Amino acid sequence: MKKVCVILLLVSLMLLPGCKSADSPQGEPIEPAVAAPSRSLWDKDLRPVAAPAPSRAKPRAKPAPAKTQPQRETGRVARTEIEPVKQSVPVQPDLSIPTTGEFESVPSESRRPTFEKTRPIGPGLVAVGEMGGHGLSIVYPRPDYGIIQVDKAMPEEVRLNTPFAYVIKVTNLTDTMLTQITITETLSKEFQLKGSEPAGLVDGNKLIWEIDSLGPKASKSIKISGIATGSKQLEHSTSITHMIRDTAVVKIVEPALQLKKTAPAEALLCEPIQVEFIVTNTGTGAAQNVQIIDTLPAGLQTVDGKGKITLDAGTLGAGESRRFAVKLRATKTGVYVDKAVAMSASGPQAESEATTTTVRQPILTITKSGPKRQYLGRSVAYEITVLNKGDGPAQNTIVEDIIPPGVTSVEATAGAQFSTSKLVWELGTLEPNTSKKVRISYTPIREGEVMATATASAYCAEPVSDSAKTSVSGIAAPHVEVDDMEDPVEIGSTTTYVVTVTNEGSAADGNIRIVCTLDDKLQYVSSAGATAGSIMGKTVSFAPLHGLEAKAKATWRVIVRGAQAGDVRFKVAMQSDGLAMPVEETEATHVYQQYSNGD
């Protein structure tokens, strides 16, 4: 029965185009056999819908028996009219994915095979080509909603034991990717497979090809080569399964934090310590509510006195960074090692590498040294020494020395700058445990205590001062001189001795006492002067002079008469509070006698 149907279909294919039955009543064309649909109808969402009721054709007159026509020399079967076959709608197949297509499916009315001059004419979808071949085409799952089209081009007839080939072409009719496509070709027993391009998996009488994916509107062709080994006709069927990718994409993210903290390796105690934080989301996805927390070690705090840093970085997208700068201050010197932590409400955490900051401080000392006592009028010299005994450099070290009042003749070492009432030295940087010295001198102009104060200062160091006190006192230096007003002196004549006391010192002298001793050849006449005198024998004593200021003079006079000729001496002894021993001064006078003969 199957062979009869195939022969009838082939005959219809040859006789239908452009032919009309001569025996048909009223000249109506003979209609081709219409195959009942082998699958149910489907909507656009691939859901089964009720098949429409078959239309009732108008009853028509029974055609007259066809006259037998002799067969043409071509060997083709004479045309035979085929009555339409009414078939019931079969049970609808399951269209769940993966889907499967068979070549026994309903032919595509909306899409034509890719072979030229071919035409579907029934459930077998057989068409005759110009070269004597025929093609099979199917659109799955239905003609008006095609997903895959399979075109199969085969020769209409082949010679026994002669190699031939045919092609299967698979086309993606959609705008989306099709995956996991499996093509199965069931071969006839009378067909000896020689090969396929591409090579397929041989499973008995089946050839299987796996296509991982087929892009939108893309095609894939398979060429099968073999030999017909028997006289029976070859029946090769093709089936196909595929998957329509309908993927719900869920992005997997994993945020990750990276925290970098930088701080200066060294700082001075007075300086702010600037710390920088950079937090970065090095992962994927957003890190929510990111915070940076740094619990500071003892002795280190924020400028507002807090011992903990909390920074809100908010939400960081993938690859996003935020930078923060915070100023800290140290309350004491030392080495501070610290780490910070970044954390997110999303879960990831990160710890920075430890930073080490050594906080140092310069500490200055100053010493000013000089004489504790000095006589008035003498210069006073001082030495000023500055030492950095701290562990940090003393930058911009400056020494200032205040010039006390009542001095003159100020002198200083090189580099000193005079500013109003002080001298200033700029010493630069003093490294730890190093010192520098400067010198200054001046002369007090009055008695008293000279207070000299020097101050040293440097960047980040506490200023220091030191003072030197010098007691300035005058010294009495009485000097006595005696002169005779007339020399030589004739016997009987008088001469005057003048006694002068000069205080050449810098302080007043007191209780100056003058005692004069006459030679035996001299006779006391009278005395006068700064104080009253008295005679006792050959000694003339003057009352004490209570005070003689520095650079002042006092004078006393003693008048004598020459009593005997000869070389005489007039002695003066001076005592005072400023002298530990008397000071003596002698004046020589020649007394002569004048004779009548002129000698």
Buried (B, 14 or more C-beta within 10 A) or exposed (E): EEEEBBEBBBBBBBBBEEEEBEEBEEEEEBBBBBBBBBBBBBEEEBEBEEBEEBEEEEEEEEBEEBEEEEEEEEEEBEBEBBEEEEEEBEEBBEBEEEBBBBBBBBBBEEBBBBBEEBBBBBBBBBBBBEEEBBBBBBBBBBBEBBBBBBBBBBBEEBEEEEEBBBBBBBBBBBEEBBBBBBBBBBBBEBBBBEEBEEEBEEEEEBBEBEBEBBEEEEEBEBBBEBBBBEEEEBEBBBBBBBBBEEEEEEEEEEBBBBBBBEBBEEBBBBBEBEBEBBBBBBBBBBBEEBBBEBEBBEBBBBEEEEEEBEBEBEBBEBEBEBEBEBEBBBEEBBEBEBBBBBBBEBEBEBBBEEBEBBBBBBBBBBBBEBBEEBBBBEBBBBBBBBBBBBBBBBBBBBBBBBBBEBBEEBEBBEEBEEEEEBBBBEBEBBEBEBBBBBBBBBBBBEBBEBEBBBBBBBBBBEEBEBEBBBEBBBBBBBBBBBEBEEEBBBBEEBBBBBBBBBBBBBBBBBBBBBBBBBBEBBBBEEBBBBBEBEBEEBBBBBEBBEBBEBEBBBBBBBBBBBBEBBEBBBBBBBBBBBBEEEBEBEBEBEBBEEEEEEE
